[in-house]
Structures are given as structure tokens and as C-alpha cells.
Amino acid sequence: MHYDVIGDVHGCLDELHTLFSVMNYKLKNHVYVNPDGRIPVFLGDITDRGPASIETIRLVYNMVVKSNKAYYVPGNHCNKLYRYFLGNNVQLKHGLETTVEEYNTLPETE
């Protein structure tokens, strides 16, 4: 099996789409797949700092959890976001404030 390791996306969804395109991945049903069978591995932070952390989470969730077409190893920013969701008192800085702002604009049903 061959893997493509993708690290520290940090909510930069447009750049991630470009990267997948350059690596010859095709978007099918909201999931990127490689015609040669390579598997993406998201290593480290997928959120914070960039403008589209929530959409990046959706894409990675679809690829890893829903479709089993990728792997994911969380980073420190992801861990901090998780602790925030648990209600822990974390400092909203180093990019977390942008993700929380995006999260707070979501409809309550999401």
C-alpha cells in the first residue's frame, strides 16, 4: 500500500483541494480518491488559522469516518479543539479563536 502524508492543513481547504488535484486525486461523492490506490494520511492539525476549519473537518470526516478512504492522526490544535468541545477552559488563541468563531456561526442543529 502507498500513502500520501498530508500534514498541518490548518483549515486551508482551498490549498488542500489544490494539493489533491496536483497529486491526481479525484473528488467523488465528497471524498478524494486516487486512481492508483494511494491513501491519504492526515497527520497533525486540520483546524485553526485558515479560513475554513469547519469545512476541512467535514472533508476529513467524510474521508476517514464515513468512507474509510483516509487515515487521520490528530495534532495539538485538534486536541485543544476537542478539549474546548468537552467544555474545558482552554485559551482561545493560536488559531483556535478562528475555528470557534466558525463553529459559533453554525446553525444549532449542526
HELIX and SHEET records of a PDB file:
HELIX    1   1 LEU A   13  VAL A   22  1                                  10    
HELIX    2   2 SER A   53  TYR A   61  1                                   9    
HELIX    3   3 ASN A   62  LYS A   66  3                                   5    
HELIX    4   4 ASN A   76  PHE A   85  1                                  10    
HELIX    5   5 LEU A   96  ASN A  104  1                                   9    
SHEET    1   A 3 TYR A   3  GLY A   7  0                                        
SHEET    2   A 3 ILE A  39  LEU A  43  1                                        
SHEET    3   A 3 TYR A  71  VAL A  73  1                                        
SHEET    1   B 2 LYS A  26  LYS A  28  0                                        
SHEET    2   B 2 VAL A  31  VAL A  33 -1                                        
END                                                                             
